[in-house]
């Protein structure tokens, strides 16, 4: 996390025309290597892979041998023939199969590359396949897809929490040491709609009709808890008889 000095060009801003500091995040984007090309065709069951082409295994092994911990070694693979099959197929989407190069990234403990699909956009299917054939087996950088100063949306995956509990996973609060025998246990109790109106802990007028019930909000939650989305879903899915 750092900041940059920029001139505010928004005429309606209070700091219009002045230099302001903007917080920014610098993301290291090393080059990726294109391992293969995969084409998708539309079927009655949705998009399905119609074929794929892989780069020469010997060429990939020279770049990073750790890749074959994720992918099987392809000893016999005619790339030209598979490209011809993709050209003849009725494709609706072409994707590149790329792999990261963790050895070129600082501060990353992993050594095994991550393999993912990257979609191609622009032109028709033939032009996309020709471009993919030209780049097959080569490195692909961030500058090849974006221009300097352009805006884009970034999608990322949040940190995985594995087997961790509700305190760290959902940011819950530890109970006091006199609260119960379990300080980290967060209990969410939601009664049915019928029990809510009969429970003495809930002060709400019982509706006369179903339409009136849809506008009534009633929850029975432990005193130490907050009303969350799970409570709303539990009440909304309750069947009224």
C-alpha positions as CSV (number, residue, x, y, z in Angstrom):
1,X,0.0,0.0,0.0
2,X,1.3,3.4,-1.0
3,X,0.1,6.7,-2.5
4,X,0.6,8.8,-5.6
5,X,0.3,12.5,-6.2
6,X,-2.3,13.4,-8.8
7,X,-4.1,16.5,-9.9
8,X,-7.8,16.5,-9.3
9,X,-9.5,17.0,-12.7
10,X,-13.1,16.7,-11.4
11,X,-14.6,20.2,-11.7
12,X,-17.2,19.6,-9.1
13,X,-14.7,18.4,-6.5
14,X,-13.8,20.7,-3.6
15,X,-10.1,20.0,-4.4
16,X,-10.5,20.7,-8.2
17,X,-7.3,21.7,-9.8
18,X,-5.2,20.8,-6.7
19,X,-2.7,18.1,-6.1
20,X,-4.1,15.3,-4.0
21,X,-2.7,12.1,-2.6
22,X,-4.5,9.0,-3.7
23,X,-4.0,5.6,-2.0
24,X,-2.9,2.9,-4.4
25,X,-1.9,-0.7,-4.3
26,X,1.0,-2.0,-6.3
27,X,0.4,-5.5,-7.7
28,X,3.2,-7.5,-9.1
29,X,2.1,-9.1,-12.4
30,X,4.8,-11.5,-13.7
31,X,4.5,-13.1,-17.1
32,X,2.5,-16.2,-17.6
33,X,3.2,-19.0,-20.1
34,X,0.6,-20.2,-22.5
35,X,0.4,-24.0,-22.3
36,X,-2.5,-24.8,-24.6
37,X,-5.7,-23.7,-26.3
38,X,-9.2,-25.0,-25.6
39,X,-12.3,-24.5,-27.7
40,X,-15.9,-24.6,-26.4
41,X,-19.0,-25.5,-28.4
42,X,-22.6,-25.0,-27.4
43,X,-24.6,-28.2,-26.7
44,X,-28.0,-28.8,-25.3
45,X,-26.3,-29.0,-21.9
46,X,-24.4,-25.7,-22.2
47,X,-20.8,-25.1,-23.2
48,X,-18.6,-28.1,-23.5
49,X,-15.0,-28.5,-24.5
50,X,-14.8,-29.4,-28.2
51,X,-11.0,-29.9,-28.3
52,X,-7.7,-28.6,-27.0
53,X,-4.2,-28.1,-28.2
54,X,-1.1,-28.3,-26.0
55,X,2.4,-27.0,-26.5
56,X,5.4,-29.3,-26.9
57,X,6.0,-31.0,-23.6
58,X,9.8,-30.8,-24.0
59,X,9.6,-27.1,-24.5
60,X,7.4,-26.7,-21.4
61,X,9.7,-28.9,-19.3
62,X,12.6,-26.6,-20.1
63,X,10.7,-23.6,-18.8
64,X,9.7,-25.2,-15.5
65,X,9.7,-28.9,-14.7
66,X,7.5,-28.3,-11.6
67,X,4.5,-27.9,-13.9
68,X,4.1,-31.7,-14.4
69,X,3.2,-32.0,-10.7
70,X,-0.2,-30.6,-11.9
71,X,-0.4,-31.8,-15.5
72,X,0.3,-35.2,-17.0
73,X,3.2,-35.6,-19.5
74,X,1.8,-35.7,-23.1
75,X,4.3,-37.9,-25.0
76,X,2.3,-38.0,-28.3
77,X,0.3,-34.9,-29.3
78,X,-0.1,-33.7,-32.8
79,X,-0.8,-29.9,-32.3
80,X,-1.4,-29.2,-36.0
81,X,-4.1,-31.9,-36.3
82,X,-5.8,-30.7,-33.2
83,X,-5.8,-27.1,-34.5
84,X,-7.4,-28.3,-37.7
85,X,-10.1,-30.0,-35.7
86,X,-10.8,-26.8,-33.7
87,X,-11.0,-24.8,-37.0
88,X,-13.6,-27.2,-38.3
89,X,-15.7,-27.2,-35.1
90,X,-18.5,-24.9,-34.5
91,X,-16.9,-23.0,-31.6
92,X,-18.5,-20.3,-29.4
93,X,-15.5,-19.5,-27.2
94,X,-11.8,-19.9,-27.3
95,X,-9.7,-19.9,-24.1
96,X,-6.0,-20.0,-23.4
97,X,-4.6,-22.5,-20.9
98,X,-2.0,-20.5,-18.9
99,X,0.3,-21.2,-16.0
100,X,1.9,-18.9,-13.5
101,X,5.6,-18.7,-13.0
102,X,6.1,-18.5,-9.2
103,X,9.9,-18.5,-9.5
104,X,9.7,-15.0,-11.0
105,X,7.5,-13.6,-8.1
106,X,9.1,-12.4,-4.9
107,X,7.6,-13.4,-1.6
108,X,5.6,-16.4,-2.9
109,X,6.4,-19.6,-1.0
110,X,4.9,-22.0,-3.6
111,X,7.0,-23.5,-6.4
112,X,4.3,-25.4,-8.3
113,X,2.6,-23.2,-11.0
114,X,-1.1,-22.6,-11.0
115,X,-2.9,-23.6,-14.2
116,X,-6.0,-21.6,-15.3
117,X,-8.1,-20.7,-18.3
118,X,-8.0,-17.2,-19.8
119,X,-10.7,-16.2,-22.3
120,X,-10.0,-14.5,-25.6
121,X,-12.1,-11.6,-26.8
122,X,-12.3,-9.7,-30.1
123,X,-12.6,-10.9,-33.7
124,X,-14.2,-14.1,-34.9
125,X,-13.3,-17.7,-33.9
126,X,-10.8,-18.1,-36.7
127,X,-8.9,-14.9,-35.8
128,X,-8.8,-16.0,-32.1
129,X,-7.5,-19.5,-33.0
130,X,-4.8,-17.9,-35.3
131,X,-3.7,-15.6,-32.4
132,X,-3.7,-18.5,-30.0
133,X,-1.6,-20.6,-32.4
134,X,0.9,-17.8,-32.7
135,X,1.3,-17.4,-28.9
136,X,1.2,-21.1,-28.0
137,X,4.1,-22.0,-25.8
138,X,5.3,-18.4,-25.4
139,X,5.2,-16.0,-22.4
140,X,2.3,-13.6,-22.0
141,X,2.6,-10.4,-20.0
142,X,0.2,-7.9,-18.5
143,X,1.2,-5.3,-21.1
144,X,0.1,-7.6,-24.0
145,X,-3.5,-7.3,-22.8
146,X,-3.8,-3.8,-21.3
147,X,-2.8,-0.3,-22.3
148,X,-1.2,2.1,-19.9
149,X,-3.7,4.3,-18.2
150,X,-6.7,2.0,-19.0
151,X,-9.2,1.0,-16.3
152,X,-10.2,-2.5,-15.6
153,X,-12.1,-4.6,-13.1
154,X,-10.0,-6.9,-10.9
155,X,-11.5,-10.2,-9.6
156,X,-9.6,-12.1,-6.9
157,X,-10.1,-15.1,-4.6
158,X,-10.3,-14.4,-0.9
159,X,-8.0,-16.1,1.6
160,X,-8.9,-19.6,2.5
161,X,-9.6,-20.4,6.1
162,X,-9.4,-24.2,6.0
163,X,-10.6,-25.7,9.3
164,X,-10.6,-22.5,11.3
165,X,-13.6,-21.6,13.4
166,X,-16.2,-18.9,13.4
167,X,-14.1,-16.3,15.3
168,X,-11.4,-16.0,12.6
169,X,-13.5,-17.1,9.6
170,X,-16.4,-14.7,10.2
171,X,-14.8,-12.2,12.5
172,X,-16.8,-13.1,15.5
173,X,-16.3,-11.8,19.0
174,X,-14.9,-13.9,21.9
175,X,-17.5,-14.5,24.6
176,X,-16.5,-13.5,28.2
177,X,-14.9,-16.1,30.4
178,X,-18.1,-16.2,32.5
179,X,-20.5,-16.4,29.7
180,X,-20.4,-20.2,29.2
181,X,-17.9,-23.1,29.0
182,X,-17.2,-22.3,25.3
183,X,-15.9,-18.9,24.5
184,X,-15.6,-19.4,20.7
185,X,-19.0,-21.1,20.1
186,X,-21.5,-18.8,18.4
187,X,-25.0,-20.2,18.4
188,X,-27.7,-18.9,16.1
189,X,-31.2,-20.0,17.0
190,X,-34.1,-19.1,14.7
191,X,-37.6,-20.4,15.6
192,X,-40.3,-21.1,13.1
193,X,-42.8,-18.4,12.4
194,X,-45.5,-20.1,14.4
195,X,-43.2,-20.5,17.4
196,X,-42.1,-16.8,17.1
197,X,-45.6,-15.5,17.7
198,X,-46.2,-17.9,20.6
199,X,-42.8,-17.3,22.3
200,X,-42.9,-14.8,25.2
201,X,-39.4,-13.5,24.2
202,X,-40.8,-12.0,20.9
203,X,-43.2,-9.1,21.2
204,X,-45.0,-8.9,17.9
205,X,-48.6,-8.9,16.9
206,X,-49.7,-12.0,15.2
207,X,-50.8,-11.3,11.6
208,X,-54.3,-12.3,10.4
209,X,-53.4,-13.1,6.9
210,X,-50.4,-14.4,4.9
211,X,-50.0,-11.1,3.1
212,X,-49.6,-9.3,6.4
213,X,-47.1,-11.9,7.5
214,X,-44.8,-11.0,4.6
215,X,-44.4,-7.5,5.9
216,X,-43.8,-8.6,9.5
217,X,-40.2,-9.2,10.7
218,X,-39.8,-11.3,13.9
219,X,-36.6,-12.9,15.0
220,X,-35.6,-14.9,18.1
221,X,-31.9,-14.5,18.5
222,X,-29.6,-15.1,21.4
223,X,-28.8,-11.9,23.3
224,X,-25.1,-12.0,22.3
225,X,-25.8,-12.4,18.6
226,X,-26.6,-10.0,15.8
227,X,-29.3,-10.5,13.1
228,X,-27.4,-11.8,10.1
229,X,-28.3,-12.9,6.6
230,X,-28.8,-16.5,7.8
231,X,-31.7,-15.4,10.0
232,X,-33.4,-13.6,7.1
233,X,-33.1,-16.7,4.9
234,X,-34.3,-19.0,7.7
235,X,-37.5,-16.9,8.3
236,X,-38.1,-16.3,4.6
237,X,-38.0,-20.1,3.8
238,X,-40.4,-21.0,6.6
239,X,-43.7,-22.5,5.5
240,X,-46.8,-21.1,7.1
241,X,-49.7,-23.4,7.6
